[in-house]
Protein backbone atom coordinates (compact mmCIF):
# COMPACT_ATOMS: atom_id res chain seq x y z
CA UNK A 1 0.00 0.00 0.00
CA UNK A 2 2.81 2.38 0.95
CA UNK A 3 4.64 1.56 -2.27
CA UNK A 4 1.55 2.36 -4.33
CA UNK A 5 1.14 5.74 -2.55
CA UNK A 6 4.80 6.56 -3.16
CA UNK A 7 4.41 5.71 -6.85
CA UNK A 8 1.25 7.84 -7.04
CA UNK A 9 3.04 10.88 -5.62
CA UNK A 10 6.01 10.36 -7.92
CA UNK A 11 3.78 10.15 -10.98
CA UNK A 12 1.86 13.23 -9.86
CA UNK A 13 5.12 15.15 -9.46
CA UNK A 14 6.35 14.06 -12.90
CA UNK A 15 3.01 15.02 -14.42
CA UNK A 16 3.04 18.41 -12.72
CA UNK A 17 6.58 19.21 -13.87
CA UNK A 18 6.10 17.87 -17.38
CA UNK A 19 2.67 19.42 -17.81
CA UNK A 20 3.96 22.71 -16.42
CA UNK A 21 6.88 22.85 -18.85
CA UNK A 22 4.67 22.08 -21.85
CA UNK A 23 2.02 24.57 -20.75
CA UNK A 24 4.52 27.38 -20.16
CA UNK A 25 6.02 26.77 -23.59
CA UNK A 26 2.54 26.77 -25.17
CA UNK A 27 1.62 29.97 -23.33
CA UNK A 28 4.77 31.73 -24.49
CA UNK A 29 4.18 30.62 -28.08
CA UNK A 30 0.60 31.93 -27.77
CA UNK A 31 -0.94 28.51 -28.32
CA UNK A 32 -2.67 28.64 -24.92
CA UNK A 33 -4.19 31.50 -22.95
CA UNK A 34 -3.51 31.85 -19.22
CA UNK A 35 -6.63 29.87 -18.30
CA UNK A 36 -5.85 27.31 -20.99
CA UNK A 37 -2.30 26.83 -19.71
CA UNK A 38 -3.48 26.34 -16.12
CA UNK A 39 -6.11 23.85 -17.26
CA UNK A 40 -3.50 21.99 -19.31
CA UNK A 41 -1.28 21.63 -16.22
CA UNK A 42 -4.14 20.14 -14.22
CA UNK A 43 -5.14 17.85 -17.05
CA UNK A 44 -1.61 16.68 -17.82
CA UNK A 45 -0.95 15.95 -14.16
CA UNK A 46 -4.15 13.92 -13.97
CA UNK A 47 -3.33 11.82 -17.03
CA UNK A 48 0.23 11.02 -15.92
CA UNK A 49 -0.88 10.23 -12.38
CA UNK A 50 -3.79 7.98 -13.28
CA UNK A 51 -2.92 6.47 -16.65
CA UNK A 52 -0.31 4.49 -18.53
CA UNK A 53 1.74 6.06 -21.36
CA UNK A 54 -0.97 5.44 -23.97
CA UNK A 55 -3.32 7.81 -22.11
CA UNK A 56 -1.10 10.88 -21.90
CA UNK A 57 0.70 9.96 -25.13
CA UNK A 58 -2.48 10.37 -27.17
CA UNK A 59 -3.16 13.69 -25.42
CA UNK A 60 0.31 14.96 -26.28
CA UNK A 61 -0.06 13.78 -29.88
CA UNK A 62 -3.31 15.74 -30.16
CA UNK A 63 -1.84 18.88 -28.64
CA UNK A 64 1.38 18.85 -30.68
CA UNK A 65 -0.25 18.12 -34.04
CA UNK A 66 -3.20 20.47 -33.52
CA UNK A 67 -0.84 23.27 -32.50
CA UNK A 68 1.27 22.65 -35.59
CA UNK A 69 -1.70 22.78 -37.95
CA UNK A 70 -3.22 25.82 -36.27
CA UNK A 71 0.01 27.70 -36.90
CA UNK A 72 0.58 26.26 -40.37
CA UNK A 73 0.10 29.00 -42.95
CA UNK A 74 -1.27 31.21 -40.19
CA UNK A 75 -1.15 34.24 -42.46
CA UNK A 76 -2.99 32.50 -45.29
CA UNK A 77 -5.81 34.66 -46.63
CA UNK A 78 -8.03 31.59 -46.87
CA UNK A 79 -7.52 30.85 -43.18
CA UNK A 80 -8.19 34.44 -42.20
CA UNK A 81 -11.45 34.46 -44.12
CA UNK A 82 -12.56 31.16 -42.61
CA UNK A 83 -11.69 32.12 -39.04
CA UNK A 84 -13.24 35.60 -38.97
CA UNK A 85 -16.62 34.21 -37.93
CA UNK A 86 -15.46 31.42 -35.61
CA UNK A 87 -16.49 31.80 -31.99
CA UNK A 88 -12.88 31.27 -30.92
CA UNK A 89 -9.60 31.25 -32.78
CA UNK A 90 -5.94 31.54 -31.90
CA UNK A 91 -5.03 30.79 -28.29
CA UNK A 92 -6.99 27.97 -26.67
CA UNK A 93 -8.70 28.91 -23.41
CA UNK A 94 -9.85 26.74 -20.50
CA UNK A 95 -13.19 25.99 -22.16
CA UNK A 96 -11.49 24.59 -25.25
CA UNK A 97 -8.96 22.60 -23.23
CA UNK A 98 -11.65 20.90 -21.13
CA UNK A 99 -14.00 20.42 -24.08
CA UNK A 100 -11.25 18.53 -25.90
CA UNK A 101 -9.68 16.62 -23.01
CA UNK A 102 -12.13 16.61 -20.11
CA UNK A 103 -14.02 13.49 -21.20
CA UNK A 104 -10.72 11.69 -21.74
CA UNK A 105 -9.56 12.52 -18.21
CA UNK A 106 -12.81 11.14 -16.77
CA UNK A 107 -12.29 7.93 -18.76
CA UNK A 108 -8.71 7.72 -17.50
CA UNK A 109 -9.91 8.11 -13.91
CA UNK A 110 -12.59 5.47 -14.45
CA UNK A 111 -9.96 3.05 -15.77
CA UNK A 112 -7.76 3.69 -12.73
CA UNK A 113 -10.66 2.87 -10.40
CA UNK A 114 -12.41 0.12 -12.38
CA UNK A 115 -9.83 -1.25 -14.86
CA UNK A 116 -11.39 -2.27 -18.18
CA UNK A 117 -10.20 -2.22 -21.79
CA UNK A 118 -13.51 -0.55 -22.72
CA UNK A 119 -12.45 2.74 -21.11
CA UNK A 120 -9.36 2.84 -23.31
CA UNK A 121 -11.32 2.05 -26.47
CA UNK A 122 -13.68 4.92 -25.66
CA UNK A 123 -10.75 7.23 -24.94
CA UNK A 124 -9.09 6.48 -28.26
CA UNK A 125 -12.39 7.30 -29.96
CA UNK A 126 -12.69 10.59 -28.08
CA UNK A 127 -9.15 11.72 -28.89
CA UNK A 128 -9.47 10.57 -32.51
CA UNK A 129 -12.58 12.74 -32.86
CA UNK A 130 -11.11 15.91 -31.35
CA UNK A 131 -7.95 15.46 -33.41
CA UNK A 132 -9.98 14.84 -36.56
CA UNK A 133 -12.09 17.95 -35.93
CA UNK A 134 -9.04 20.14 -35.37
CA UNK A 135 -7.22 18.87 -38.46
CA UNK A 136 -10.39 19.28 -40.53
CA UNK A 137 -10.86 22.86 -39.34
CA UNK A 138 -7.24 23.97 -39.74
CA UNK A 139 -6.37 22.16 -42.97
CA UNK A 140 -9.84 22.40 -44.50
CA UNK A 141 -9.63 26.19 -44.28
CA UNK A 142 -6.92 26.01 -46.96
CA UNK A 143 -9.18 24.18 -49.42
CA UNK A 144 -9.32 25.67 -52.91
CA UNK A 145 -12.80 24.23 -53.43
CA UNK A 146 -15.73 26.02 -51.76
CA UNK A 147 -17.23 24.33 -48.68
CA UNK A 148 -20.68 22.80 -48.92
CA UNK A 149 -23.38 22.51 -46.29
CA UNK A 150 -23.53 19.01 -44.84
CA UNK A 151 -27.33 19.26 -44.83
CA UNK A 152 -28.21 20.84 -48.18
CA UNK A 153 -25.08 20.26 -50.21
CA UNK A 154 -25.15 23.91 -51.27
CA UNK A 155 -22.00 26.01 -51.52
CA UNK A 156 -21.57 28.23 -48.44
CA UNK A 157 -19.03 30.76 -47.20
CA UNK A 158 -15.75 29.54 -45.70
CA UNK A 159 -16.03 29.21 -41.94
CA UNK A 160 -19.75 28.33 -41.96
CA UNK A 161 -20.70 25.88 -39.21
CA UNK A 162 -21.70 22.51 -40.62
CA UNK A 163 -19.80 22.99 -43.88
CA UNK A 164 -17.34 20.44 -45.26
CA UNK A 165 -14.74 20.17 -48.02
CA UNK A 166 -12.99 17.14 -49.54
CA UNK A 167 -9.67 18.41 -48.17
CA UNK A 168 -11.10 18.88 -44.69
CA UNK A 169 -12.70 15.43 -44.70
CA UNK A 170 -9.43 13.81 -45.79
CA UNK A 171 -7.62 15.74 -43.06
CA UNK A 172 -10.18 14.52 -40.50
CA UNK A 173 -9.57 10.89 -41.49
CA UNK A 174 -5.80 11.39 -41.28
CA UNK A 175 -6.07 13.07 -37.88
CA UNK A 176 -8.21 10.26 -36.48
CA UNK A 177 -5.91 7.56 -37.87
CA UNK A 178 -2.89 9.36 -36.40
CA UNK A 179 -4.30 8.98 -32.89
CA UNK A 180 -4.94 5.31 -33.64
CA UNK A 181 -1.35 4.89 -34.78
CA UNK A 182 0.03 6.58 -31.67
CA UNK A 183 -2.20 4.44 -29.42
CA UNK A 184 -1.17 1.23 -31.19
CA UNK A 185 2.54 2.08 -30.95
CA UNK A 186 2.35 2.92 -27.25
CA UNK A 187 0.32 -0.18 -26.44
CA UNK A 188 2.91 -2.29 -28.21
CA UNK A 189 5.53 -0.94 -25.78
CA UNK A 190 3.57 -2.04 -22.74
CA UNK A 191 4.11 -5.45 -21.22
CA UNK A 192 0.40 -6.18 -21.53
CA UNK A 193 0.33 -5.36 -25.26
CA UNK A 194 -0.89 -8.82 -26.27
CA UNK A 195 -3.81 -8.70 -23.83
CA UNK A 196 -4.78 -5.09 -24.59
CA UNK A 197 -4.39 -5.06 -28.37
CA UNK A 198 -4.40 -8.64 -29.61
CA UNK A 199 -1.46 -10.08 -31.53
CA UNK A 200 0.96 -7.37 -32.64
CA UNK A 201 0.13 -6.61 -36.29
CA UNK A 202 -3.55 -7.53 -36.26
CA UNK A 203 -4.19 -5.65 -33.04
CA UNK A 204 -2.41 -2.52 -34.26
CA UNK A 205 -4.34 -2.49 -37.53
CA UNK A 206 -7.63 -2.91 -35.67
CA UNK A 207 -6.82 -0.02 -33.32
CA UNK A 208 -6.00 2.31 -36.21
CA UNK A 209 -9.15 1.25 -38.09
CA UNK A 210 -11.38 1.71 -35.03
CA UNK A 211 -9.85 5.11 -34.28
CA UNK A 212 -10.22 6.25 -37.88
CA UNK A 213 -13.88 5.19 -38.01
CA UNK A 214 -14.84 6.62 -34.60
CA UNK A 215 -12.89 9.83 -35.13
CA UNK A 216 -14.29 10.51 -38.58
CA UNK A 217 -17.84 9.78 -37.38
CA UNK A 218 -17.33 12.11 -34.43
CA UNK A 219 -16.05 14.85 -36.73
CA UNK A 220 -19.11 14.58 -38.99
CA UNK A 221 -21.34 14.55 -35.89
CA UNK A 222 -19.66 17.82 -34.91
CA UNK A 223 -20.45 19.28 -38.33
CA UNK A 224 -24.04 18.05 -38.16
CA UNK A 225 -24.55 19.63 -34.74
CA UNK A 226 -22.95 22.81 -36.04
CA UNK A 227 -25.40 22.92 -38.93
CA UNK A 228 -28.50 22.22 -36.82
CA UNK A 229 -28.33 22.90 -33.09
CA UNK A 230 -25.37 25.23 -32.55
CA UNK A 231 -26.28 28.84 -31.78
CA UNK A 232 -25.63 31.08 -34.77
CA UNK A 233 -25.86 34.84 -34.88
CA UNK A 234 -26.06 37.64 -37.42
CA UNK A 235 -23.95 40.77 -37.21
CA UNK A 236 -26.17 43.88 -36.99
CA UNK A 237 -23.45 45.92 -38.69
CA UNK A 238 -22.13 43.86 -41.65
CA UNK A 239 -24.86 41.23 -41.86
CA UNK A 240 -22.44 38.28 -41.62
CA UNK A 241 -23.54 34.99 -40.06
CA UNK A 242 -21.22 34.19 -37.18
CA UNK A 243 -20.71 32.00 -34.12
CA UNK A 244 -19.85 35.08 -32.08
CA UNK A 245 -22.16 37.01 -29.77
CA UNK A 246 -20.33 40.18 -30.73
CA UNK A 247 -19.15 41.20 -34.20
CA UNK A 248 -17.92 44.50 -35.68
CA UNK A 249 -17.96 45.94 -32.16
CA UNK A 250 -21.69 45.36 -31.67
CA UNK A 251 -23.90 42.66 -30.14
CA UNK A 252 -25.21 40.12 -32.64
CA UNK A 253 -28.72 38.65 -32.89
CA UNK A 254 -29.38 34.91 -32.66
CA UNK A 255 -30.92 33.55 -35.85
CA UNK A 256 -30.99 29.81 -35.18
CA UNK A 257 -29.87 27.05 -32.87
CA UNK A 258 -29.97 26.69 -29.09
CA UNK A 259 -28.54 29.61 -27.13
CA UNK A 260 -26.64 27.27 -24.78
CA UNK A 261 -25.05 25.17 -27.54
CA UNK A 262 -21.79 26.91 -28.38
CA UNK A 263 -18.76 25.53 -30.19
CA UNK A 264 -17.12 24.07 -27.06
CA UNK A 265 -20.29 22.14 -26.18
CA UNK A 266 -20.65 20.91 -29.74
CA UNK A 267 -17.09 19.56 -29.49
CA UNK A 268 -17.93 17.92 -26.16
CA UNK A 269 -21.08 16.22 -27.43
CA UNK A 270 -19.46 14.96 -30.62
CA UNK A 271 -16.52 13.57 -28.65
CA UNK A 272 -18.97 11.71 -26.37
CA UNK A 273 -20.55 10.16 -29.45
CA UNK A 274 -17.13 9.16 -30.80
CA UNK A 275 -16.20 7.70 -27.42
CA UNK A 276 -19.29 5.49 -27.39
CA UNK A 277 -18.53 4.37 -30.94
CA UNK A 278 -14.88 3.72 -30.05
CA UNK A 279 -15.97 1.56 -27.13
CA UNK A 280 -18.34 -0.40 -29.36
CA UNK A 281 -15.80 -0.89 -32.15
CA UNK A 282 -13.05 -1.80 -29.74
CA UNK A 283 -15.25 -4.42 -28.08
CA UNK A 284 -16.04 -5.94 -31.48
CA UNK A 285 -12.63 -5.78 -33.14
CA UNK A 286 -10.08 -6.14 -30.37
Helices and strands as residue ranges (DSSP letters): H 2-28, H 34-50, H 53-71, H 77-83, H 94-113, H 117-140, E 148-149, E 163-164, H 166-189, H 193-197, H 200-228, E 232-234, E 241-242, E 246-247, E 250-251, E 253-256, H 263-285
